[in-house]
Amino acid sequence: MKNNNFFTFILFWATQSVSQMGSAMSSYAFTIWAYNRTHTAMSVSLLTFCYYVPYVTASLFAGPVVDRHGKKRIMLLSNSVAACCTLFAFFLWQSGNLLLWHIYVINAVIGTMNAFQAPAESVTIGLLVPLSQQSKASGMDSFSENLVSVVSPVLAVAVYEAVGLGTVFLVDFASFLFASSVLLLYISLPDHKSQSKHHIRISPFSGIKDGFHFLRRNEVLWYLIITMAAMNFFSRMTYENILSPMLLARSNNNASVLSIVNAILGAGGIVGGLIVTFDKKTRDPVKMVYWSAAISFLCGDLLMGIGRNVFVWCAAGMAASAPIPFIMAGQRILLYHNVPSGMQGRIFSVRNAIQFSTIPIGILLGGFLADHIFEPLMHSNASMVHMLHLMVGTGDGSGMAVMFLCTGTLGAVFCISAYTKLKRRNHKDN
């Protein structure tokens, strides 16, 4: 039975990866389209901001829905609404009426739908995959996510430059049709028996309360989620926010450079994912989370900041992304080990809301700091600027490069301090 469930997971994982490829292509094309029209980091930041604010808000109320209803139905419905948004964008583009604010609204709707889809998918994985294979499943997820990161920028740029933004939307919609058809017709997903069997009704606010109370009682999980929220804040100020504008600014708007660096970022994740998947050693999940994050900040961000050509940026991308699958695997092991299956929808939803709540703040602050503080600073005659020029160079994008130096240093120090504090606390309790 467990082997059959794991085979179902593999089929589910493979087909959903195809859908993620299409979505990633659209997201990447949106970024290029927005930056080419505004040439500001804030316009790119707002794309992500408009996704995460609804995602975090809806996540607070998604848990009871996920625990009470079929996971397959939730995923199909959420993905269908997101696909309709893609079609809407295509028709707007086709008619010549697509504006930046349209994309912001579309991202907000997609973020809301993913607030339900993500915990439903997480609960399903927990039901299909035994705890002993969760690290392997996490490695497979990291592998597919990063393979998407490698391939989607290349495909998006190729399609975007050859036949236009509209065709990228159509490819995204076709990937949705494929993945959803397989999910609907060929994948049988187990459901929670504890909730559905007794028809227990859980109010949205009660679900939030249950999730918070459970996490507060589990000191390790609570500490993990709070510190992961802080890590997300540091990382989103730069990566997935100003990285694209910085690389475009420092390479004379060379989209190929951006594609190559993003591909290497994905390749690093693939390497890390393969190591996690096939690694048979039993590792301390807490150490996996914090030390991997520290290495990513220290080696990735600092190198990305001082880099001035595609070769150094690629090395930085590899150093930043290879440790990420270890972070995800460590967190997944801790969550599935400590959270009962009947509460996973509520716990994972509250976890998502807390852990990702800092992302919109980091995104807006990063965009603001880039456009109004660091970029003007690096074009000024302030006394400290000469030293910074020696470290990161001059010209457009140098201010954003300084921001990478800041997040790399602060992020690494925070991760090491958080790990040390948690170990001391556990030692004291024992």
C-alpha positions in Angstrom: 0.0 0.0 0.0 2.8 2.4 0.9 4.6 1.6 -2.4 1.4 2.3 -4.3 1.0 5.6 -2.5 4.6 6.6 -3.3 4.1 5.7 -6.9 1.0 8.0 -6.8 3.2 10.7 -5.3 5.7 10.4 -8.1 2.9 10.7 -10.8 1.5 13.7 -8.9 4.9 15.3 -8.4 5.8 14.9 -12.1 2.6 16.3 -13.6 2.4 19.2 -11.1 6.0 20.1 -12.1 4.8 20.6 -15.7 2.2 23.0 -14.5 4.7 24.8 -12.3 6.9 25.2 -15.5 4.1 27.0 -17.3 3.4 29.3 -14.3 7.1 30.1 -13.9 7.3 31.1 -17.5 4.4 33.5 -17.2 5.9 35.0 -14.0 9.3 35.4 -15.6 7.8 37.0 -18.7 5.8 39.4 -16.4 9.0 40.5 -14.8 10.7 41.3 -18.1 7.6 43.0 -19.4 7.2 45.2 -16.3 10.8 46.2 -16.0 11.1 47.1 -19.7 8.2 49.5 -19.3 9.2 51.2 -16.1 12.9 50.5 -15.5 12.3 50.6 -11.7 12.9 48.0 -9.1 9.7 48.9 -7.3 7.5 47.9 -10.3 9.1 44.4 -10.1 8.8 44.4 -6.3 5.1 45.2 -6.5 4.5 42.1 -8.7 5.6 39.9 -5.9 4.0 42.1 -3.2 0.6 41.8 -4.8 1.0 38.0 -4.8 2.1 37.6 -1.2 -0.2 39.9 0.6 -3.4 38.0 -0.5 -1.5 34.8 0.0 -0.6 35.5 3.6 -4.1 36.9 4.4 -6.0 34.0 2.8 -3.6 31.4 4.4 -5.0 32.4 7.8 -8.4 31.1 6.8 -7.5 28.3 4.4 -6.7 25.7 7.1 -10.2 24.6 8.1 -11.2 24.4 4.4 -8.3 22.2 3.6 -8.9 19.9 6.7 -12.7 19.6 5.9 -12.7 19.2 2.1 -11.1 16.9 -0.5 -7.6 18.0 -1.3 -8.0 17.0 -4.9 -11.0 19.2 -5.3 -9.3 22.1 -3.7 -6.2 21.8 -5.9 -8.3 21.5 -9.1 -10.5 24.5 -8.2 -7.6 26.7 -7.2 -5.6 25.9 -10.3 -8.6 26.4 -12.5 -9.1 30.0 -11.2 -5.4 30.7 -11.7 -5.6 29.4 -15.2 -8.6 31.6 -15.9 -6.5 34.6 -14.8 -3.8 33.5 -17.3 -6.4 33.4 -20.1 -7.7 36.9 -19.1 -4.1 38.2 -19.3 -3.8 36.7 -22.8 -7.0 38.4 -24.1 -5.9 41.7 -22.6 -2.5 41.4 -24.3 -4.1 40.3 -27.6 -6.4 43.3 -27.6 -3.5 45.7 -26.8 -5.1 46.7 -23.4 -2.8 45.0 -21.0 -1.5 47.4 -18.3 0.7 47.0 -15.3 -2.1 47.2 -12.8 -3.9 44.3 -14.5 -0.9 42.1 -13.7 -0.9 43.2 -10.1 -4.6 42.2 -9.8 -4.0 38.9 -11.5 -1.1 38.2 -9.2 -3.3 39.0 -6.2 -6.0 36.4 -7.4 -3.3 33.8 -8.0 -1.8 34.4 -4.6 -5.2 33.9 -3.0 -5.8 30.6 -4.8 -2.3 29.3 -3.9 -3.1 30.0 -0.2 -5.5 27.1 -0.5 -3.6 25.0 -3.0 -0.3 25.0 -1.1 -1.5 23.5 2.2 -3.7 21.0 0.3 -0.7 19.8 -1.6 1.4 19.6 1.6 -1.2 17.6 3.4 -1.5 15.2 0.4 2.2 14.7 0.3 2.1 13.8 4.0 -0.6 11.2 3.4 1.1 9.7 0.4 4.7 9.6 1.7 5.7 7.9 5.0 7.8 9.9 7.4 10.9 7.8 6.6 10.8 9.0 3.0 9.9 12.6 3.6 13.5 13.8 3.2 13.6 11.9 -0.2 10.3 13.5 -1.2 11.6 16.9 -0.2 14.7 16.4 -2.3 12.5 15.5 -5.3 10.4 18.6 -4.8 13.6 20.7 -4.6 14.9 19.0 -7.8 11.8 19.7 -9.8 11.4 23.3 -8.5 14.9 24.1 -9.4 14.7 22.3 -12.7 11.8 24.6 -13.4 14.0 27.5 -12.4 16.7 26.4 -14.9 14.5 25.8 -17.8 11.6 28.3 -17.4 13.7 31.5 -17.9 15.3 30.1 -21.0 12.0 29.0 -22.5 10.2 32.2 -21.4 12.8 34.5 -23.0 12.9 32.4 -26.2 9.1 32.4 -26.5 8.8 36.0 -25.4 11.3 37.3 -27.9 10.2 35.1 -30.8 6.4 35.3 -30.7 5.5 37.6 -27.8 4.0 37.6 -24.3 0.7 36.1 -25.4 2.2 32.8 -26.4 3.9 32.5 -23.0 0.4 32.7 -21.5 -0.9 30.0 -23.9 1.9 27.7 -22.9 1.1 28.3 -19.3 -2.6 27.4 -19.9 -1.7 24.3 -21.8 0.5 23.1 -18.9 -2.5 23.6 -16.6 -4.8 21.5 -18.8 -2.3 18.7 -18.9 -1.6 18.6 -15.1 -5.2 19.0 -14.1 -6.4 16.3 -16.5 -4.0 13.8 -15.0 -5.0 14.8 -11.5 -8.7 14.5 -12.3 -8.6 11.3 -14.2 -5.6 9.2 -13.0 -4.6 10.2 -9.5 -6.5 9.0 -6.5 -5.7 10.9 -3.4 -6.4 9.8 0.2 -8.4 12.2 2.3 -8.4 12.9 6.0 -10.7 10.4 7.8 -10.7 12.2 11.1 -12.5 15.2 9.9 -14.6 14.0 7.0 -15.8 10.9 8.8 -17.5 12.8 11.6 -18.4 15.9 9.6 -16.8 18.2 12.2 -17.3 21.8 11.3 -14.3 24.1 12.0 -14.9 27.8 11.8 -12.2 29.9 10.0 -11.3 31.8 13.2 -11.3 28.6 15.3 -8.9 27.1 12.7 -6.6 30.1 13.2 -6.8 29.7 16.9 -6.1 26.0 16.8 -3.1 26.5 14.5 -1.5 29.2 16.7 -2.1 27.3 19.9 -0.6 24.1 18.6 2.5 26.0 17.3 2.9 27.9 20.5 2.8 24.7 22.5 5.6 23.2 20.3 8.5 25.4 21.1 10.8 24.1 18.4 8.3 24.5 15.6 7.3 28.0 16.8 10.9 29.0 17.0 11.6 27.5 13.6 8.7 29.3 11.9 9.5 32.7 13.5 13.2 32.5 12.5 12.3 31.3 9.0 10.1 34.4 8.7 13.1 36.5 9.5 15.2 34.6 6.9 12.5 35.2 4.3 12.6 38.9 5.1 16.3 39.1 4.4 16.2 37.0 1.3 13.2 38.7 -0.3 14.9 42.1 0.0 17.3 41.0 -2.6 16.7 37.6 -4.3 13.3 37.3 -6.0 13.0 41.1 -5.7 15.9 43.3 -6.9 18.1 40.5 -8.3 16.5 40.8 -11.8 16.7 44.6 -11.9 20.3 44.6 -10.6 21.5 42.1 -13.2 19.6 43.9 -16.0 21.0 47.2 -14.9 24.6 45.9 -14.6 24.5 44.1 -18.0 23.0 46.8 -20.1 19.5 45.2 -20.1 20.9 41.9 -21.4 18.0 39.4 -20.8 20.3 36.5 -21.7 22.6 37.3 -18.7 19.5 37.3 -16.5 18.4 34.0 -17.9 21.8 32.4 -17.5 22.1 33.4 -13.8 18.6 32.3 -13.0 19.4 29.0 -14.7 22.5 28.6 -12.5 20.4 29.4 -9.5 18.1 26.6 -10.5 21.1 24.3 -11.2 22.4 24.8 -7.7 19.1 23.8 -6.3 19.0 20.7 -8.6 22.4 19.6 -7.2 21.3 20.2 -3.6 18.0 18.4 -4.3 19.8 15.4 -5.8 22.1 15.2 -2.7 19.1 15.4 -0.3 17.2 12.8 -2.4 19.9 10.1 -2.4 21.6 11.0 0.9 21.1 8.0 3.2 22.7 9.6 6.3 20.5 10.6 9.2 21.1 14.3 9.7 20.0 16.7 12.4 17.1 18.6 10.8 17.7 21.7 13.0 21.3 21.9 11.8 20.2 21.4 8.2 17.9 24.4 8.4 20.2 27.0 10.1 23.7 26.1 8.9 22.5 25.7 5.3 20.8 29.1 5.4 23.9 30.7 6.9 26.0 29.3 4.1 23.5 30.5 1.5 23.6 34.0 2.8 27.3 34.2 3.4 28.5 32.7 0.2 25.7 33.6 -2.2 24.7 37.1 -1.3 28.2 38.4 -0.7 29.5 37.0 -3.9 26.5 38.3 -5.9 27.1 41.8 -4.5 30.8 42.0 -5.4 30.4 40.3 -8.7 30.7 42.4 -11.9 30.3 39.8 -14.6 28.2 36.8 -15.5 30.8 34.2 -14.3 30.9 35.6 -10.8 27.2 35.9 -10.7 26.8 32.3 -11.7 29.2 31.2 -9.0 27.1 33.2 -6.5 23.9 31.7 -7.8 25.3 28.2 -7.3 26.5 29.0 -3.7 23.2 30.6 -2.8 20.8 27.9 -4.1 22.6 24.6 -3.4 21.9 24.8 0.4 18.2 25.6 0.0 17.0 21.9 -0.5 18.7 21.1 2.9 16.7 23.9 4.5 13.4 22.7 3.0 14.1 19.0 3.9 15.0 19.9 7.5 11.8 21.9 7.9 9.7 19.3 6.3 11.0 16.5 8.6 10.3 18.6 11.7 6.8 19.5 10.6 5.6 16.1 9.5 7.2 14.5 12.6 5.4 16.9 15.0 2.1 17.7 13.4 -0.8 15.1 13.4 -2.4 14.5 10.0 -5.8 15.6 11.1 -4.5 19.1 11.9 -2.0 19.6 9.1 -4.3 21.8 7.0 -4.7 24.3 9.8 -1.1 24.1 11.0 0.4 24.4 7.5 -1.9 27.3 6.7 -1.0 29.2 9.8 2.7 28.3 9.2 2.5 29.8 5.7 0.8 32.9 7.0 3.5 33.5 9.6 6.5 32.4 7.6 5.6 34.3 4.5 4.2 37.4 6.3 7.6 39.1 6.2 8.0 38.6 2.4 5.7 41.6 1.3 7.5 43.8 3.8 10.9 42.7 2.6 9.8 43.2 -1.0 8.5 46.7 -0.6 11.4 47.8 1.6 13.9 46.3 -0.8 12.3 48.1 -3.8 12.1 51.4 -1.9 15.7 51.1 -0.6 17.0 50.3 -4.1 15.3 53.1 -5.9 15.4 55.9 -3.2 18.4 55.1 -0.9 21.1 52.8 -2.2 21.1 53.7 -6.0 21.1 57.5 -5.3 23.8 56.9 -2.6 26.1 55.2 -5.1 25.8 58.1 -7.5 26.5 60.7 -4.8 29.8 62.1 -3.5 29.3 60.8 0.1 32.5 59.9 1.9 31.7 56.2 2.2 30.8 55.8 -1.5 34.4 55.5 -2.7 35.1 52.5 -0.5 31.8 50.9 -1.7 32.8 51.5 -5.3 36.0 49.5 -4.7 33.9 46.6 -3.4 31.0 46.5 -5.9 31.9 48.8 -8.8 30.1 51.8 -10.1 27.1 52.7 -12.4 23.5 51.6 -12.4 22.8 48.6 -10.2 25.8 49.2 -7.8 23.4 50.4 -5.1 21.5 47.1 -5.3 24.8 45.3 -5.2 25.5 46.9 -1.8 22.1 45.7 -0.6 23.3 42.1 -1.3 26.3 42.7 0.9 24.0 43.9 3.7 21.6 40.9 3.5 24.5 38.4 3.1 26.2 39.7 6.3 23.0 40.2 8.4 21.4 37.0 7.2 24.4 34.8 8.0 24.9 36.3 11.5 21.2 35.9 12.3 21.1 32.2 11.2 24.2 31.3 13.3 22.8 33.2 16.3 19.4 31.5 16.0 20.9 28.0 15.8 23.1 28.7 18.8 20.2 30.1 20.9 18.0 27.1 20.0 20.7 24.6 20.9 21.3 26.3 24.2 17.6 26.3 25.0 17.3 22.6 24.2 20.4 21.8 26.3 18.9 23.7 29.2 15.6 21.9 28.9 17.4 18.5 28.9 
